[in-house]
Amino acid sequence: MLVGILLNELGYKILEWDDRARGRGDRFADFEAVSPEGIRTFVEVKAMRRQSRVPTTYFRRFTGDISRFRQQDEKIKAIFATNSDLPDPNKEILSSANVDLWDRTILENLVADRPRSLAAALQDQHRRDATSRQTNELLTGPVDRQTSSTSLIDEVEGQLASILPGREDWKKFEETATEILTKLFNPHLGPPEIQNRTDDGLDIMDAIFPIRSYQPPWSFIRQEHQTRFVVAEFKNYTQEISQGEVRSISDYLLEKALRNFGLLISRQNPSKSAKEKRRKEWMEKRKMIVFLSDQDLIDMARYYEEGDDPFQVIEQQTEEFFRTLTT
């Protein structure tokens, strides 16, 4: 609450915040906001006991995620706020990743510089009976999912319509679809590693998303398919994808690497041969591949904007696949 109030006072527009009272306590960062300069900003907050020390791996994971987000938008800003004074090694990790640190001293100065209205609001954070409704009021109104009046559906439709199928716009399609998936499934899927090279150096996966959620539905994917990652491949083809494209993504799915689940994104619905090859990959190797078209991405945006889970598009397809599967 303290950091949220300060963000508002400093002119940040809060888009998302991790409200554990509503069971959403698994976000990548506690706040997603837009800075006064219009820069997307992630804010992580850590309240620590004076004697406690946060493991170095915690900072490496946070800064690693920020680095992957910056593969999509290099301007992204990050803030780590804490009521403690961090040891030098952790400060160096944040600094090397260009993450701003709001430690105890900085927070005290920010509070001291705020008007009396802020001081009064900060008193409320100590009330044990504070509710999420009170918190929303302290954060000056409801949290917005959009930074503009344009709906996410219109935005996704417009982005896809501006990309011509074919070789010329392949990179734009890959970047746009990756951005859409990141938006729709964060924090349940962590930020992807883009153009990730396999350890033998021979192949490059378009994007690989770590599954971070331990709650349904993504926890079911982890369990049912014995996978820690979702591999995404993007095909900006003018025609339907065929069995060759299914074979291509299948090469990146590897049981021993816990990569058994893939998303094959293309402009149209898959061909019959692609579906047959997908069936064969499952029957023989237990590799699950989900096909997503332009319309599927738009439908996902519609679910998201209406407050439903965009995963329903994936669930419907996998349910249909298993329901009609024969030996």
N, C-alpha and C positions, 0 to 999 in steps of 0.2 A: 504493500500500500504506500509506504514511504516513497519508494522509487517511482511508482506510478504517478503519484502527486507531483513529484519533482519534474518528471518528464513533461507533464502537462504545463507546469509553470514555466518550463524552459522552451515551450513552443512545439514540442513533439506531438504528433497526432497518433494516438494508440490505435492500432488496427486489430491486434489480438493480444490477449493476456491469459496467462495460465491460471485459471480459476479452479483450484483444487476443491472448492466447495461444490462445484458442479461436476466433479469427477473427470476433469480434463487435465489432470496433473502429469501428462506425459509429453508435453510440448518440448520441442528442441530448445527453445529459450523461453524465459518467463514473459517477455514482451516482444511483440513485433510492432514497430512504429515507423513513422516517417518524420525525419528531422525537419527543422524549420527551412532547411535548404532543399527539401524534397528528396532526401536520400533515404532509401530503405535501411532500417536499423534494427538489429537484434540486440536485446538486452537480457543478460543473465544475472540473476540476483542470488546471492548466497549469504545467508545469515549464519554466522558461525559462533560457537562458544569460544571464549577467549583462549582456552587451552587447545582447541581442536585445530587440526590441520587438514585441509582438503588434499587428497592424493594428487600427485602430479599428473597422473593419467586423466583425471577429470579435466584439467586445463588443456591437455593435449587433444582430447576428444572434442571439446568445445571449439578450440581454434582450428582443428582439422575440418570440422563442419563448416565453419565460416569460410575457410579456404575453398571448399567445394562449392559453396553458394557463390563465391566470387568468380568461379568459372563461368557462371551464367550472367553475373552482373558485378563487374570489377569495382563499382562504386560503393558496394554494400559496406555499411558501417556497423561496428559492434562495440558494445559496452559491457564490462563486467563490474557489477556493483557488489560491494561487501561491507559489512560493519566491522571488519577486522583489518589488520595490516598484514599483507601477504609477505611471505619470505621471498628473497631475491630470485631464486630459481623460477618460481611461479610468475613473478613479475616479468621476467625475461621472456617466458613463453608467450605471455599476452602481448608484450611489446613487439616481439619478432613477428607476430601475426597481425600487427597493426590493430590491436584491440584496446580501446580506451579503458582505463581503470578508474573507477570511482571507489576509492577505499574510504576508511573511516574518516580521515582528515578532510578529504574532498567533500564527502557527504555532510560533515558538520559545517563546512563553509557554505555549501549550497543552502542548507537549512537556515543558517544565520542570515543569509542575504534575502530570504523570502519574506513576504509581508506577514502580518499577524494572522491573516486568514489561513495561511499555510500552517503556521504553528498550531492553530486550533485544530486543523484537520489531522495533523500528525498525532495529536493526543488520542484520536480514535483508534489508531492502529494497536494500541495497547489493550483495548477492550476485548476481553475473551469472548464476548457474545456477538462480535461483529459478524454480520451476515454478508453474503455476496451482493445483496441488493444495496446495502450501505456502501460496500466497496465500489460498486458501479457509480453511485452518486458521487463518491469522493474522486473518482476518476473522471468527473465532469461529463456524465452522460453515457449512453450505451456505446459499446465497442463496435466500430465499423469494420466490415470485411473488405470494403472497397475504398480506394483513395479518390474515386471520382464517381460521378453520377452514372457512368457507363456500367451496365450490368456485366457480370463475368461471362454470361452466355453470349452477349453481343461482342464482347472483347475476343473470345475464343473463335467465334464464327468469323469475325473480321480478320483475325490473324491468319486463319487457315485459308480464307478466300483470297488473301493477298499473295499466297505462295503458289506458284505455278508448278504442277506436277512435271517431273522430268529432271534431267541432270543439272540444269542451271541453278535451281533453287534447293538442291538437296541439303546443303548445309543450313539454310534458313529453316527448312522443315524440321531438321534434327534439333536445332536450338529451340525453336518454338514449342515443339511437342515435349521436349525435356522440361522446359519452363512450366508448361501446363501441368504435367504430371507432378512436378515438385510442388506446385501450388496446391493441387487437389489433395495430395496425400501426406504432406507435412503435418504433424511430426511423426506419423506412423511409419512412414518411410523416411529415412535420413536423407540429407542432401546427396545427390549422386556424384560418383566419380565419373567424369566425362572423358570419353576416348581413353578408357582404361586398358593398358597393355597387359596381356597375360604374362605369367612369370617366365615363359620360355621366349618371350619377345617376338613371337611370330604373329600373334593376332591382337586386334584391338576391338574391345567391346564399345559400342556407342555410349552406353550409360549403365552403371550398375548401382542400384539403390540398396542400402542396408535396411533390413526390416528391424525397426527399433521398438515397435509396439509389442507389449505382452498381453494385450487385450484383443478380443475379437473385433473385426474378422481377420486381421493380419496375423494374430497369434495362431489361428487355425491353419493359415498357409504355412507358417513355420513348422507346425506339427505334422500336418497331413503330407506335406511334400518334402519334409526334412531339408529345409532350405533356410539360409540366413540372408539371402540376397534375392533381389529381383533384377534380372538382366533385361534391358530394353534395347531393341534394335529398330531403326527407323528407315523406311523405304519410301522414297518420294517418287514412286513409279507412276507412269501414265496408265499402265494396265494393272490387272489383278496380280497379286503376288502368287508365286507358284511353289512347288515343292523345293526348289532350289533355295529360296529365301528361308524356308523352314529349316532346311539342312544347315544353313549358315548360322542361324541363332542357336540351333541345337549343339553346334560345335563348341559354343561358349558355356553350355550348361554341363556341369561336372559334379557328379555325386560326391566325390571325395572333397571337393571345395565347398560343399553345401550350397551349390548354385543349381537348383533344380526347377526354377520357376522363371519363365520368360514372357515378356510382352513384345509382340511383333506389331509395330504400328505402321500402317500404310494408308494411302489415300482412299482405298476402296475396300469392300469386303473381299476375303480371300477366295481363290479359285477352289474347285473341287479337289484338284491334285494337292493343294496346300493342306486342306483339311485331312485328306487321306494320309499324307506324310506326318502331320501332327498326331494322328491316331497311332501310327506306327511307332513314333518316338515315345509315346506314352506306354504302349503295350510292351515294347522291347527294352526300354531304358528308364521308364518311370520319369520322363522329362515332361513337364507340363508347359505348354505354350498357349498363350491367350492372344487372339487377334483383336486389334483395335483399329477402327477406321476413323475418318474425320467425324462422322456422325456419332461414333461412340464417345469421342472426346467432348463433343458438344453436349451429349446426354449427361456425361459426368459433370460438366460444368453446371448443368441444370439441377442435378441432384444437390450439388454443393451449395448453390445459391439459395435453394429452397430449404436448406438446413438438414438435408438427408445425406447419407453416405454415398459418395460416388463409386465406392467399391461394388455397389449393386450391379453395375454394368459387367464387371468381371465375374461376379457371383452367378449372374444369369447365364453367362456363356459356359462356365465350368459345370454348372448344374445340368444344362442341356447336354453337354458333352458326355457326362457320366450317365445320364438318364438313357441316352440312345446308344451307349457303347455296347458292342457285342464282341464275342470272342472270335 
